[in-house]
């Protein structure tokens, strides 16, 4: 019985792996033909900030330089439980500092929900809401791209999340590699197939009428994934805009990275529990590949956990009990197939870097440490499973002050 369960699970995991690989191939090309529209949409640009005095000034300067009519967007910085000079710096740049103090409901999701209520009560109403983090930098054409997509009928849009400091350490390089892969071979592939994309926490745009219609309601540790699930469940598919870039600061150390990723995985477990089966049932009932795809994405945290546990059990069996005593699918397959699977995974990351024209020399040197970053997801996910009821928001400190022109010159 145990052998049958192990083989069945391994076949299931292999099938999901092949499915994801096939989808990634669809991101090797991109559609370049795109319709442009006059600037007709107005934007409320929300910036979530908690003690961000070191970096928020650079973003304020950046947002003043966006290539979009200045009268058609306003910036609102949510100074959430700040104890530093974040609000002061925002006001010095002529932007709106919206101070929120609530020690019970802490975290970005609650801050956004509060800010939206404040926004709806203001005399001026906007066509759409754009969200950034305080450590971000936005490409000058970001709002132009959002305007084009909104005019084309999109209601939820995710921009291209890039890394503003990929050469700072091997950890920031690992984040950079991961995001280039995600943007090109996950997001773009689904965009090419007119499927639902998933939100990434920053560089997001929402039609105001949609937010008023369904509410924000995303207050978990991964508010972006939660809102993605809620919108797709209602038949609203987020779109990906490859040309709307936002540059995000990544943690410098493994410790800070592990703490951030632990929060992501804890929140991912919560969202998976809440939305996986409803989306799976809808996908079967409606014969919807889009909803099945997102259900699988939601369940990915359990896939990682299951892979880790099965690998650990087989390792213990062979190391301490002179196994194998448990059936292993790989024992029935030719050796070359295993090496082919490994080579295919390596190829996807390298292909993504090549397609995205990555020129950072240090990042290529740090590639040798990238497997450590990938493997570390397993123990982090394992620990997250047992601590998933921890709802405490852990803030990632941001200190890297970089200007947009500096990031773009390094890319060139």
N, C-alpha and C positions, 0 to 999 in steps of 0.2 A: 504493500500500500504506500509506504514512504517513497519507494522508488518511483512509483507511478505519479505521485504528487510532484516530486522533484522534476521528472521528465516533462510533465505537463506545464509546470511553471517555467521551465527553461525554454520550451517551445513558444510559450506565450511571450516571454521577454525577447526572444529572438525575432519573433514576428513583429513586435512593436519596434524593435531596432531597425529591421529592414524597412518598415513603413516610414520611419523618420528619415532614414538614409535616402530613400526614393524621393521624399519630399524635398530634402536638402538639394538634390540635383536640380530641382525646378527653380532654384535661386541662382543658378549659374548665369542666367541671362536676365536682363531687365528691359522693360518696355520704356522707350525713351520719348515716345510721342505723348504729349501732354497739353491740355488746353489751359490757357491762361486767361484770367478774368480781371477786370478793373477792380481796384480796391474799394469794395462796397461793404464789407463786414466790419463791424466794430468789435473790439476785444477788451475784456477785463483780464489783465495779466496778473495772476496770483502767484506769489512767491512764498513758499513755506519756509519759515526760519525759526530756529531755536538757538540763541547765543551764537550768532554768525557774524560778529563784528569784524572778524579778520577777512572775510571774503565777500560780504554782501555789497560793499562799495564797488568792487570790480563789476559785479552783475548790474548794479544800477547804472554805471557808466555805459555798459554794454547795451542795456535796453534803451537808452537814449538814442543810440546810433542805429536802431533797426530801420531798414529801408521800407518804411510804411508811413502813411500820413499821420503825423503826431496827434492830430485831433481825433483819430479813430481808435486810439488805444490808451488806456490808463493802467498804471502799475500799482498794485496793492500788495504790500509785504505783510504777511501774517506773523507778527512778532509774538510767538507762542511761548508763554512762560519764560520770557527772556529775563536774565539778570545782568546783562551787559549793555553795551551801547548800540545794539542793533537798530533800535527805533530811531535813535539820534542820528545815526549815519544815513539812514533811509531818508529822513526829513531834510538833512543837509543837501541831499541830491534832488530835492524837490518832488520826491515820491510819497505815496500814502503809506504811513506806518499804522497798521491796525493792530492794536495791542490786545492780546487775549491772555487772561490769567485764570487757569482752572487746574488745580493740582489733582483733581480726581479723574478727569477725562483727559489724559495726556496722550500725545501722539499726533502724527500728521493727519490721519483720517478724521479725527475729532476737530482738529484745527480747520481743516477744509470745510467740514460741515458747518461750523460756526461762521466762517467767512462768507459762505454762500448765502446764509440767512441775512447777514449784514448787507450783502450785495443786492439781494432782491428788494431790500427796504430802501435803497438809494433812489434819488430822483432819476438819475440816468440809468437806463437799461442797455445792455450790450447784446450783440448777436451771438457771441461765443465767449467761452472762458478758456484761457490758456494757463497751464500750470507748470512752474519751474521750481527747482530747489535753489536755495540761496548760494550754493557753491557752483552753480552752472554758469555757462556762457552760451548764448544763442547766436546762431548764424544770422547775419543781417537780413537775409531773405525769409526768415522763419515765418513771420506773419503773412507775407505774400503767399507762401506755400499753403498755409492754413486757409487763407481766403480762397485760393483756387479749389481746394478740396471741398470746402463748405459750399461754394457755388456749384460744384459738381454733384452735390447731394449727400456728401458724407456728413455724419452726425457726431462721430467720435473718431479722432485721428491721433495716431502715435507718430512722433517724429523719430528721426534716426539718432539714437543715443550713442555718442562717441565718448572717448576718454580724453580729458584735457592734460593728464599727467602720466602717460603710459611708460615713460622712461625713468620715473622716480625710484622704482624698486622692482624686484621680480614679481611682487604681488600686484602692483599697478599694471605691469606688463601682462600678467595673466588675465586680469580683468579686461584689458584692452583686446587681447586675443579672443576672449569669450564673447565680447560684445560685437566685434567684427563678424564673428561666426554667426551670432544670433541675428544681427541685422541682415546679413546677406543670405544665409542659408535656412533661416527659420522665418523671419518676417517677410523678406522679399519673395520667397517661394510661395507663401500663402497669399501675398498681395497679387502675384502673377496669376494665381488660380481663383481670384475674387472670393477668397475665404476670409474668415475673421482673424484679425491680428490681435495680439495681446498687448496690453498697456504696460509700460515700463517704469511708472512712478514719476517721471518728469518728461518735459517736452510733449505734454498731452494737450489736446484741444477738444472741447465739448460744446456742442450746440446748446445754447441757453435754454431753449424750449424743451429739449430732452431732459436736462438737469431739473427743470421745474416740474416736468411730467413724472419722472420716476424718483426724483430725489437723489442725493448723494449716497447715503446709507452704507458707505464703505468705511468702516471704522476698525477693521482688523489690523494686524501688523503688516499686512500686504494689501493695502487699500486699492492698489492698481489692479491686481489680479481679481480681487473681489468685485470691483466695478465691471471688469471685463466679463466675468461670469454673469453678472446681473443683466448687462446689456444684451449679451448674446442669447440668454434665456428668453429675452423679450423680442428677439429677432432683429436687434440692432447690432450690426457687425462693425467693430472698430477697423479703420483703415490705416495703412502704413504709408507714410510719406518719406521716401528715401532721400529726398533733397532738402528736407527741413531738419538741419542738424542742430543738436544741442550737445555741448561738451560738459561732461560730468566728472567731478573729482572723485578718485578712487582711494580707498584707505592705503596707507603706506606700509603698514606692518601686517604680518600674518595674524597676530592677535586681534587687531582691529577688524581685519577681514573676517576672521572666524566669528567674532561677535556679531557683525553685520549679517553674515550668511546664516547664522543660527536664528536670528530674528526672522529672516526671510522664510526659513524652513518651518519655524514654529507657526508663522502665519499661513504658510502654504498648507500645512496639515489641517488647520481650521477651515480654510476655504474648500479644500478637497472633500472634507467630511460633509460640508453643507451643500455643495453643488454638484459633486461627481455623479451621484445616482440620478438626480432630477435631469441633468443634461444628457446622461447616457440614455435614460428612458425616452426623452424627447427625440434624441437622434434616431432611435429605433422606430418610434411611432411616426416620425415625420420623414424617415429615410434621409436624414440630413448628415452628410459627411462633415459639414462645418461644425455642427454641435458634437459629433463624435470626436473630431480632432481636438476640440477644446476640452472635452471631457478627459481625453487621454493626457492633455497637457496638465490639467488639474491633478490627475492621478500620478503625475511624474514623480512626485515626492515619495509616493509609496513604491514606485518602480525602483527608485534609487535605494530605498530601505530594503526592499526584498532582494535586490541584487547583492547588497552588502551582506545580509544575513545568510543567504545561500552560499556565497563565496566563503564566508567565515566558517560555516558548518562543514563544508567540504575540505577546507584547509585543516580544521581540527581533526576531522576523520582520517585524513591521510597522514598527518604529522604525529598524532598521539595514539592512534588506534591501528596503524599499519594498514590503512584503507587503500583503495576505496571500498567501503561497504555500502555506499549510497550510489545509486545509478547516476551517471553523468552523461548528459547529452553529447558532450564533446568526445566521449569515448566511442560513440557510434559514427562520428564524422571523420573524414580524412583530415590530416594535420594541416594541409595547405589551406583548407577552408577557414580555420581559426586565424592563420596568419593573414589571409585575405581580409577578414573582418577587421583585424587590427590596422592593417594598411589603409583600409577604407576610412576608418575614423581619423587616422593621421592626415590622410589626403583632404578631408573636409576642412580641417582647421587651416592647413597650408593653402588650400584653394581659396578660402575666404580671405586670407591675408593678401594673396596675390590679386584677387579680383578687386579688393578694396584699396589696392595700390599703397600698401603700408610701406613706409620708407624709414621708420625708426630703427636705427642700427642696434640700439641696446635691446629692443624688443626681440629681435632675432637671436641675440646672444642669450637672452633669458628663456628662450624656448626650451632649453635643456631642463629647466626647473618646472616647466608647465605641467608635466604629469603629476608632480607633488600637489599642485593646486587642485587638479581634477580628482585625485584620489582622496584628498582631504574632505571632499563633499560627503563621502560615506560616513565617517565618524560624526561629522557635524549633523547630518540628517538623522543618524541613530540617536544622538543625544537630544535632538529636537523632538523626536517622537515621544520621549518620556517627559519632556518639559513643555509640551505644546499648549498647555493650559496657562502658561505664563504670558500674561497680556501686557507686561510692562515694556514700554517703548525704550529701547536703548539708542541713545543719540550717538551718531558718528561725528567726531570732531573734524572740522574742515579748516585747514590752515594754508592751503596752497593758493597763493594769489598769482593768477596768470591772466594775461589779456588775450583777447580773441586773435589779434594779429600775430601774437607770439605762437599760439597753437597752430594757426594756419601756415605760418612760415616754416615751422618744423615739419608739418605734413608735406609741404612742397619739397 
